[in-house]
Amino acid sequence: MTDDVNDLYQEVILDHSRTPRNFKKLENANHMADGHNPLCGDRVTVFARVENDVIQELSFQGSGCAISKASASIMTASLKGKTLAEVQSLFDQYHVMVTTGTPVDATGGKLIAFAGVHKFPARVKCAILPWHALMSALKKSPTPATTE
Ligand code: ZN
């Protein structure tokens, strides 16, 4: 174990991978999408309930490595209450951060825990997977929450 690996597996990442937040199916979601990272075997489904361009609720299900699970958990916890424009901005910043190490701005909260991921190219896809699933979920037309 080196200091670099400690950079990757920060306490907040270990915590969220062991005890993922919002790990459930969102029954009244109006956006959802699946993501798959064949390189690592990570699978994630992201559920969102959006009203008036604001994320009211976010959740996810799936299986994968510690990084993908922690990324989904911290993403769902960090984006609740954000507008779709803020989500797009944080996605852009997060993408830059996990590929170059340039941290997200303060509105991203715990997302900064993933700043060390850029040192591990094989892990970048794990960290970004839940975000790609979320962005693809948000781009789809809303589906009615009821099943009638
Ligand atoms: Zn992975």
Residues whose N, C-alpha, C, O or C-beta is under 5 A from the ligand:
A	BS01	ZN	C40 D42 C65 S68 C126
